[in-house]
Amino acid sequence: MKTNKLNTIIVLGLIATIGILIAQLLWTKQAFTLEEKKFSQKAHIALLEVVKHLYEGTNHELPVENPIKKIANDYYVVNIDNDFEAEILEFYLKSEFKKANLNTDFEYAMYNCQSDEMVYGNYVSATNKTPKNVSVYFPKHKNLIYYFSIRFPSETSYLFNSLRFWFILSIALIVVLLVYVYSIYTIIQQKKYSELQRDFINNMTHEFKTPLSSILIASNYLKQQESIKTDEKLEKYTQIIINQSNKLNNHIEKILNIAKWDNIPMTLEKQKLELIPILADVIENIKLKYEGVDIKTILPTVFINADEFHFLNLVYNIIENAIKYSDDKPEIIIKTSMTKTHLLLEFIDNGAGISEKNLPFVFDKFYRIPNKKSHETNGFGLGLYYVKKVCTLHEWKIFIKNNTEKGITVSVQMQLI
């Protein structure tokens, strides 16, 4: 993915997430305001009902003006032109607040004509818990004779509790935003490290190829000299130089191809291929390189749709891995099993096997199993990474499992044609 396109996606995703979060916070604020108004309306209606109860059975008529005044969000004053008892008032307050579904703590105070002060009445807990002894100040109001005041000390927490779903959702969105930002930061860092790694590999391999080419040219020229041809030891050493230089050159080409595929997608030229001749060709080349290898095939005549070059390399890499990591004489069995739509190609070896904890990582780039055999065997951990990439591009599946007795089985599941 190009850098500009990735940056655009990141910015748009960040803007969208922040926009959703802001909208959620605004909705939450609006919901809190509405819930606050709803609470005030319930309290007002409940207090009106209390006033009606206090006027019942008296010679006084209900006041024409609204007797309830809201002094603050959690503080109300109720004017009653009639004498009343604290116990009766508390009874009516509890009853009406319960009817109005105002399940929160409240406290009340009454005006005392004799002392000309507000006398603290009681603290009523909605949960029937004994409240802490707190001295609460109820201010006195002018031009009122018989009145009482109501305070809701837990109104804010009551409203927050009513809107807990909204707040949980807002917190969840904040967490999502933080995770998104962290993920983007991680992706950018990984992309940066990947580019540095690719540039380093490209530069390193190109720097290696120049002197290596000179070594190969000089070695081939040296081998043609009569003085070398007539000396068996010198000819042998010259051939070792050429062989090892070719091996190193193959490794460098493999690294360059992997680095190129990470930047430019690998393309396939699929065609109808018969499986038996392809495998026979690979086995012949393998036996030329590794003498004494025992490779058996149990194969029917079957055709697949694949890129010939990459499929050859896939088979070669799997078989060569089996040979490299075998403690005894390498024995490999290649067989197939079929369903109506799929072919399962299996490579069964007698190698050292792979520990269960390392199996999930064998297809990772540059991963080599940490054991004695890996240190003895040349490689960069790119063979199975390449195999997995070829399978993915062909839309095939590849599996590795340990055999019951010894070695591993590599299975490639592909479509039949």
C-alpha positions as CSV (number, residue, x, y, z in Angstrom):
1,M,0.0,0.0,0.0
2,K,1.4,3.4,-0.9
3,T,2.3,5.8,1.9
4,N,-0.1,8.5,0.8
5,K,-3.0,6.1,0.6
6,L,-2.2,4.7,4.0
7,N,-1.9,8.2,5.5
8,T,-5.2,9.2,4.1
9,I,-6.9,6.1,5.5
10,I,-5.3,6.8,8.9
11,V,-6.4,10.4,9.0
12,L,-10.0,9.6,7.8
13,G,-10.3,6.9,10.4
14,L,-9.0,9.2,13.2
15,I,-11.4,12.0,12.1
16,A,-14.3,9.6,12.0
17,T,-13.6,8.1,15.4
18,I,-13.1,11.5,17.0
19,G,-16.3,12.7,15.4
20,I,-18.3,9.8,16.8
21,L,-16.8,10.4,20.2
22,I,-17.7,14.1,20.2
23,A,-21.2,13.3,19.0
24,Q,-21.5,10.7,21.8
25,L,-20.3,13.2,24.4
26,L,-22.8,15.8,23.2
27,W,-25.6,13.3,23.3
28,T,-24.6,12.3,26.8
29,K,-24.6,15.9,27.9
30,Q,-28.0,16.5,26.3
31,A,-29.3,13.3,28.0
32,F,-28.0,14.5,31.3
33,T,-29.8,17.9,30.9
34,L,-33.1,16.2,30.0
35,E,-32.7,13.8,32.9
36,E,-32.1,16.8,35.2
37,K,-35.3,18.5,33.9
38,K,-37.2,15.2,34.4
39,F,-36.0,14.9,38.0
40,S,-37.1,18.5,38.7
41,Q,-40.5,17.9,37.2
42,K,-41.0,14.8,39.3
43,A,-39.9,16.6,42.4
44,H,-42.2,19.5,41.7
45,I,-45.2,17.3,41.1
46,A,-44.5,15.2,44.2
47,L,-44.2,18.3,46.4
48,L,-47.5,19.7,45.0
49,E,-49.1,16.4,46.1
50,V,-47.6,16.9,49.6
51,V,-49.0,20.4,49.8
52,K,-52.5,19.1,48.9
53,H,-52.2,16.5,51.7
54,L,-51.2,19.1,54.2
55,Y,-54.2,21.3,53.3
56,E,-56.7,18.4,53.6
57,G,-59.0,18.7,56.6
58,T,-58.2,22.3,57.2
59,N,-60.2,25.5,56.6
60,H,-57.5,26.9,54.4
61,E,-57.7,26.7,50.6
62,L,-54.9,25.8,48.3
63,P,-52.8,28.9,47.3
64,V,-53.5,30.4,43.9
65,E,-49.8,30.9,43.3
66,N,-47.4,28.1,43.0
67,P,-46.2,27.4,46.5
68,I,-43.0,25.6,45.3
69,K,-39.8,27.6,44.5
70,K,-36.7,26.0,43.2
71,I,-33.8,27.8,44.7
72,A,-31.1,25.5,43.3
73,N,-30.8,22.2,41.3
74,D,-31.1,20.2,44.5
75,Y,-32.9,22.7,46.8
76,Y,-36.6,23.5,47.0
77,V,-38.7,25.8,49.3
78,V,-42.5,25.0,49.8
79,N,-44.8,27.7,51.2
80,I,-47.7,26.3,53.4
81,D,-50.2,28.8,54.9
82,N,-51.0,26.3,57.6
83,D,-49.4,24.7,60.7
84,F,-48.2,21.1,60.3
85,E,-46.3,18.4,62.2
86,A,-42.8,17.1,61.2
87,E,-43.9,13.5,61.4
88,I,-46.8,14.1,59.0
89,L,-44.7,16.0,56.6
90,E,-42.1,13.2,56.5
91,F,-44.7,10.6,55.9
92,Y,-46.2,12.5,52.9
93,L,-42.8,13.2,51.5
94,K,-41.8,9.5,51.6
95,S,-45.1,8.4,50.1
96,E,-45.1,11.0,47.2
97,F,-41.4,10.6,46.3
98,K,-41.9,6.8,46.2
99,K,-44.9,7.3,43.9
100,A,-42.9,9.6,41.7
101,N,-40.1,7.0,41.6
102,L,-37.6,9.4,43.1
103,N,-35.5,6.8,44.8
104,T,-32.8,9.0,46.2
105,D,-31.9,10.4,49.6
106,F,-33.4,13.7,50.7
107,E,-33.4,15.9,53.8
108,Y,-35.9,18.5,55.0
109,A,-36.2,21.3,57.5
110,M,-39.1,23.4,58.8
111,Y,-39.4,27.0,59.8
112,N,-39.9,27.5,63.6
113,C,-41.9,30.6,64.4
114,Q,-40.8,30.8,68.0
115,S,-37.0,30.7,67.3
116,D,-37.4,32.4,63.9
117,E,-35.0,29.9,62.4
118,M,-35.0,26.9,60.2
119,V,-35.1,23.7,62.3
120,Y,-33.4,20.7,60.7
121,G,-35.9,17.9,60.3
122,N,-34.5,14.6,59.2
123,Y,-32.3,12.9,56.7
124,V,-34.2,10.1,54.8
125,S,-32.1,7.5,53.1
126,A,-33.5,5.7,50.0
127,T,-31.5,2.6,50.9
128,N,-32.4,2.7,54.6
129,K,-28.8,3.2,55.5
130,T,-27.9,5.4,58.4
131,P,-26.4,8.6,57.1
132,K,-23.3,10.3,58.4
133,N,-23.9,13.0,60.9
134,V,-23.5,16.1,58.8
135,S,-24.6,19.6,59.7
136,V,-26.6,21.0,56.8
137,Y,-27.5,24.6,56.6
138,F,-31.1,25.6,55.5
139,P,-31.3,29.4,55.0
140,K,-34.3,31.3,56.3
141,H,-36.6,33.0,53.7
142,K,-38.4,36.3,54.2
143,N,-42.2,36.8,54.0
144,L,-42.9,33.1,54.6
145,I,-44.4,31.9,57.9
146,Y,-45.2,28.2,57.5
147,Y,-42.9,26.6,55.1
148,F,-40.4,23.8,54.7
149,S,-37.3,23.1,52.6
150,I,-36.2,20.0,50.7
151,R,-32.7,19.2,49.7
152,F,-31.5,16.3,47.5
153,P,-27.8,15.8,48.5
154,S,-27.4,12.8,46.1
155,E,-29.1,14.2,43.1
156,T,-26.0,14.4,40.9
157,S,-25.0,10.8,41.6
158,Y,-28.6,9.7,41.1
159,L,-28.7,11.3,37.7
160,F,-25.3,9.8,36.7
161,N,-26.6,6.4,37.8
162,S,-29.7,6.9,35.6
163,L,-27.4,7.6,32.7
164,R,-24.8,4.9,33.4
165,F,-25.3,3.3,30.0
166,W,-24.5,6.5,28.2
167,F,-21.4,7.0,30.3
168,I,-20.3,3.4,29.8
169,L,-20.7,3.8,26.0
170,S,-18.7,7.1,26.1
171,I,-15.9,5.4,28.1
172,A,-15.9,2.5,25.6
173,L,-15.6,4.9,22.7
174,I,-12.7,6.6,24.4
175,V,-11.0,3.3,24.9
176,V,-11.6,2.4,21.3
177,L,-10.1,5.7,20.2
178,L,-7.0,5.2,22.4
179,V,-6.6,1.6,21.0
180,Y,-7.0,3.0,17.5
181,V,-4.4,5.7,18.0
182,Y,-2.0,3.1,19.6
183,S,-2.6,0.7,16.7
184,I,-2.0,3.4,14.1
185,Y,1.2,4.3,16.0
186,T,2.3,0.7,16.0
187,I,1.5,0.2,12.3
188,I,3.5,3.3,11.4
189,Q,6.5,2.2,13.5
190,Q,6.3,-1.3,12.0
191,K,6.1,0.1,8.5
192,K,9.1,2.3,9.2
193,Y,11.1,-0.7,10.6
194,S,10.0,-2.8,7.6
195,E,11.2,-0.2,5.1
196,L,14.5,0.2,7.0
197,Q,14.9,-3.6,7.0
198,R,14.2,-3.9,3.3
199,D,16.6,-1.1,2.4
200,F,19.3,-2.7,4.5
201,I,18.8,-6.1,2.9
202,N,18.8,-4.6,-0.6
203,N,21.9,-2.6,0.0
204,M,23.7,-5.5,1.8
205,T,22.9,-8.0,-0.9
206,H,23.8,-5.7,-3.7
207,E,27.1,-5.0,-2.0
208,F,27.7,-8.7,-1.7
209,K,26.9,-9.5,-5.3
210,T,29.6,-7.3,-6.8
211,P,32.6,-9.0,-5.1
212,L,30.9,-12.4,-5.4
213,S,30.6,-12.0,-9.1
214,S,34.3,-11.2,-9.3
215,I,35.1,-14.3,-7.2
216,L,33.1,-16.5,-9.6
217,I,34.6,-15.1,-12.7
218,A,38.1,-15.4,-11.3
219,S,37.5,-19.0,-10.0
220,N,36.1,-20.2,-13.3
221,Y,39.1,-18.7,-15.1
222,L,41.4,-20.2,-12.6
223,K,39.8,-23.7,-13.1
224,Q,40.6,-23.5,-16.8
225,Q,44.3,-23.1,-16.3
226,E,46.5,-26.1,-17.1
227,S,48.5,-25.9,-13.9
228,I,45.2,-26.3,-11.9
229,K,43.9,-29.1,-14.1
230,T,47.0,-31.1,-13.6
231,D,47.0,-30.7,-9.8
232,E,44.1,-32.7,-8.2
233,K,44.1,-30.8,-4.9
234,L,44.2,-27.4,-6.5
235,E,41.4,-28.4,-8.9
236,K,39.3,-29.7,-5.9
237,Y,39.8,-26.5,-3.9
238,T,39.0,-24.4,-6.9
239,Q,35.8,-26.3,-7.4
240,I,34.9,-25.8,-3.7
241,I,35.3,-22.1,-4.2
242,I,33.0,-22.2,-7.2
243,N,30.4,-24.3,-5.5
244,Q,30.3,-22.3,-2.3
245,S,30.2,-19.0,-4.3
246,N,27.3,-20.4,-6.3
247,K,25.5,-21.4,-3.1
248,L,26.1,-17.9,-1.6
249,N,24.9,-16.3,-4.8
250,N,21.6,-18.4,-4.6
251,H,21.1,-17.3,-1.0
252,I,21.6,-13.6,-2.0
253,E,19.1,-14.0,-5.0
254,K,16.6,-15.5,-2.6
255,I,16.9,-12.6,-0.2
256,L,16.6,-10.1,-3.0
257,N,13.4,-11.8,-4.3
258,I,11.9,-11.8,-0.8
259,A,12.6,-8.1,-0.4
260,K,11.2,-7.4,-3.9
261,W,8.0,-9.4,-3.2
262,D,7.5,-7.4,0.0
263,N,7.4,-4.2,-2.1
264,I,6.0,-5.4,-5.4
265,P,3.3,-8.2,-5.3
266,M,4.5,-11.5,-6.8
267,T,2.7,-12.4,-10.1
268,L,1.7,-15.8,-11.2
269,E,1.4,-17.4,-14.6
270,K,-1.0,-20.2,-14.0
271,Q,-1.4,-23.1,-16.4
272,K,-2.6,-26.7,-16.5
273,L,0.2,-28.9,-15.1
274,E,0.5,-32.7,-14.7
275,L,1.8,-33.4,-11.3
276,I,4.0,-36.5,-11.9
277,P,6.5,-35.0,-14.4
278,I,6.9,-31.9,-12.3
279,L,7.7,-33.9,-9.2
280,A,10.0,-36.3,-11.2
281,D,12.0,-33.3,-12.4
282,V,12.5,-31.9,-8.9
283,I,13.4,-35.4,-7.5
284,E,16.0,-35.8,-10.2
285,N,17.7,-32.5,-9.4
286,I,17.5,-33.2,-5.7
287,K,19.3,-36.6,-6.2
288,L,22.0,-35.0,-8.2
289,K,22.7,-32.6,-5.3
290,Y,22.2,-35.0,-2.4
291,E,23.4,-38.5,-3.0
292,G,21.8,-41.4,-1.1
293,V,18.5,-39.7,-0.6
294,D,15.5,-42.1,-0.7
295,I,12.4,-40.5,-2.2
296,K,9.3,-42.6,-2.9
297,T,6.2,-41.4,-4.7
298,I,2.7,-42.7,-4.5
299,L,1.0,-40.5,-7.2
300,P,-1.9,-41.0,-9.6
301,T,-2.2,-39.1,-12.8
302,V,-3.6,-35.7,-11.8
303,F,-3.6,-32.2,-13.1
304,I,-3.4,-28.9,-11.2
305,N,-3.7,-25.2,-12.1
306,A,-0.4,-23.5,-11.0
307,D,2.5,-21.4,-11.9
308,E,5.2,-23.9,-13.0
309,F,8.2,-22.0,-11.9
310,H,6.9,-21.2,-8.4
311,F,5.4,-24.7,-7.9
312,L,8.8,-26.3,-8.8
313,N,10.5,-24.1,-6.2
314,L,7.8,-24.9,-3.6
315,V,8.3,-28.6,-4.0
316,Y,12.1,-28.2,-4.1
317,N,12.1,-26.1,-0.9
318,I,10.0,-28.6,1.0
319,I,12.1,-31.6,0.0
320,E,15.4,-29.8,0.6
321,N,14.2,-28.9,4.1
322,A,13.4,-32.5,4.8
323,I,16.9,-33.5,3.8
324,K,18.7,-30.8,5.6
325,Y,17.0,-31.5,8.9
326,S,17.3,-35.3,8.9
327,D,19.7,-36.9,11.4
328,D,19.7,-40.3,9.6
329,K,19.6,-41.2,5.9
330,P,16.8,-39.0,4.5
331,E,13.7,-40.9,3.6
332,I,10.8,-39.0,2.0
333,I,7.5,-40.2,0.8
334,I,5.4,-38.1,-1.5
335,K,1.7,-39.1,-1.8
336,T,-1.7,-37.6,-2.6
337,S,-5.3,-38.0,-1.6
338,M,-8.2,-36.5,-3.3
339,T,-11.8,-35.4,-2.8
340,K,-14.2,-34.2,-5.5
341,T,-12.8,-30.7,-5.5
342,H,-9.4,-30.8,-3.7
343,L,-6.0,-32.5,-3.9
344,L,-3.9,-33.0,-0.8
345,L,-0.2,-33.3,-1.6
346,E,1.8,-34.7,1.4
347,F,5.6,-34.8,2.0
348,I,6.4,-37.2,4.8
349,D,10.0,-37.3,6.1
350,N,12.0,-39.1,8.8
351,G,13.7,-35.9,10.1
352,A,14.2,-34.6,13.6
353,G,10.7,-33.1,13.8
354,I,9.6,-29.7,15.2
355,S,8.6,-28.9,18.8
356,E,5.0,-28.0,19.2
357,K,5.8,-24.5,20.5
358,N,7.8,-23.7,17.4
359,L,5.3,-25.1,14.8
360,P,3.2,-21.8,14.6
361,F,6.3,-19.8,13.6
362,V,7.9,-22.0,10.9
363,F,6.4,-19.9,8.1
364,D,7.6,-16.5,9.5
365,K,10.2,-14.6,7.5
366,F,13.8,-15.2,8.8
367,Y,12.6,-17.6,11.4
368,R,14.8,-20.6,12.1
369,I,14.1,-23.2,14.7
370,P,16.6,-22.8,17.6
371,N,18.2,-26.2,17.7
372,K,21.6,-27.9,17.0
373,K,20.6,-28.8,13.4
374,S,19.7,-25.2,12.5
375,H,23.2,-24.1,13.6
376,E,24.8,-26.8,11.5
377,T,22.7,-26.1,8.4
378,N,23.1,-23.0,6.2
379,G,20.1,-20.8,5.6
380,F,18.3,-17.6,6.3
381,G,14.8,-18.9,7.3
382,L,13.3,-17.9,4.0
383,G,12.4,-21.2,2.4
384,L,9.2,-22.0,4.2
385,Y,8.2,-18.3,4.1
386,Y,8.5,-18.4,0.3
387,V,6.5,-21.7,0.3
388,K,3.7,-20.1,2.3
389,K,3.6,-17.1,0.1
390,V,3.3,-19.2,-3.0
391,C,0.5,-21.2,-1.4
392,T,-1.3,-18.0,-0.4
393,L,-1.1,-16.5,-3.9
394,H,-2.5,-19.8,-5.4
395,E,-5.2,-19.8,-2.7
396,W,-4.0,-23.1,-1.4
397,K,-3.6,-24.2,2.2
398,I,-0.5,-25.5,3.8
399,F,-0.2,-27.5,7.1
400,I,2.8,-28.9,9.0
401,K,2.4,-31.6,11.7
402,N,4.7,-33.9,13.5
403,N,4.5,-37.6,12.7
404,T,3.6,-40.2,15.3
405,E,7.1,-41.7,15.4
406,K,9.6,-39.5,13.6
407,G,9.8,-36.5,11.3
408,I,7.1,-34.2,10.0
409,T,4.4,-34.1,7.3
410,V,4.0,-31.1,5.1
411,S,0.6,-31.0,3.4
412,V,-0.5,-28.7,0.6
413,Q,-4.2,-28.6,-0.2
414,M,-5.0,-27.4,-3.7
415,Q,-7.9,-27.2,-6.1
416,L,-8.4,-29.8,-8.7
417,I,-9.2,-28.9,-12.3
